Amino acid sequence: MKSNRTKLRNSFLYLQGSPSCMDFGHEDTTEKAGEMVGFLLSYALFTAILFFILYFFGKLPVTWGIFHVALLTLGIALLGWLVQRLLK
C-alpha cells in the first residue's frame, strides 16, 4: 500500500508536469469573450505604444496618425493568423 507521502508526491508531479491537466474540456461563451477582450486590449495597448515610440523618434510620415499605425498592426496580425491557419 502506498503511503500518503508517495501519493502526494505523485499527484504533485502529475499536476506540475502536465499542462493539459487544467483543460476543462469545453469552451463556453464567456471564455471566448474573455479571449476576444484580452486580444483587443493587448492590441490597443501595443498599437498605442508603437505609435508613441514611432512618433517620439520621428519615424512616422507627417500625414500618419494612430489610425494608420492601427491598420499596419492589424495587417500584421491578420498575416500571422493566415500563416497559422495555412500551417495547420
C-alpha positions in Angstrom: 0.0 0.0 0.0 1.3 3.4 -0.9 2.0 5.9 1.8 0.3 9.3 1.8 3.7 11.0 1.1 4.1 8.9 -2.1 0.5 9.7 -3.2 1.1 13.4 -2.6 4.4 13.4 -4.5 2.9 11.5 -7.4 -0.1 13.8 -7.6 2.1 16.9 -7.4 4.3 15.6 -10.2 1.3 14.9 -12.3 0.0 18.4 -11.8 3.3 20.0 -12.4 4.3 18.0 -15.4 1.1 18.1 -17.4 0.0 21.5 -18.7 -3.2 19.9 -20.1 -4.5 18.8 -16.7 -6.1 22.2 -16.3 -8.1 21.9 -19.5 -11.7 21.6 -18.6 -12.7 20.2 -21.9 -15.2 22.8 -23.1 -15.2 26.4 -24.2 -18.1 28.4 -23.2 -19.1 31.8 -24.5 -17.6 33.7 -21.5 -14.2 32.1 -22.2 -14.4 33.1 -25.9 -15.5 36.6 -24.9 -12.6 36.8 -22.4 -10.1 35.8 -25.1 -11.5 38.4 -27.5 -11.5 41.2 -24.9 -7.9 40.3 -23.9 -6.8 40.3 -27.5 -8.4 43.6 -28.2 -7.0 45.3 -25.1 -3.5 44.0 -25.8 -3.8 45.0 -29.5 -4.8 48.5 -28.5 -2.0 48.8 -25.9 0.6 47.5 -28.4 -0.7 49.9 -31.1 -0.6 52.9 -28.8 2.9 52.1 -27.5 4.2 51.6 -31.1 2.6 54.8 -32.2 4.2 56.8 -29.4 7.6 55.2 -30.0 7.5 56.0 -33.7 6.2 59.5 -33.0 8.8 60.2 -30.4 11.7 59.2 -32.7 10.2 60.9 -35.7 9.8 57.8 -37.8 6.2 58.4 -38.8 5.3 60.2 -42.0 3.9 63.6 -41.4 0.4 62.7 -42.5 0.1 59.5 -40.5 -1.8 59.2 -37.3 -2.6 56.4 -34.9 -5.3 55.1 -37.3 -2.6 54.3 -39.8 -0.4 52.5 -37.2 -3.5 50.5 -36.2 -4.1 49.4 -39.8 -0.5 48.4 -40.1 -0.5 46.3 -36.9 -3.9 44.8 -37.9 -2.4 43.8 -41.2 0.5 42.1 -39.4 -1.9 40.3 -37.0 -4.1 39.1 -39.9 -1.0 37.9 -41.7 0.0 35.9 -38.6 -3.5 34.4 -38.3 -3.4 33.4 -42.0 0.0 31.8 -41.7 -1.2 29.9 -38.6 -4.3 28.6 -40.5 -2.2 27.6 -43.5 0.3 25.6 -41.4 -2.4 23.6 -39.6 
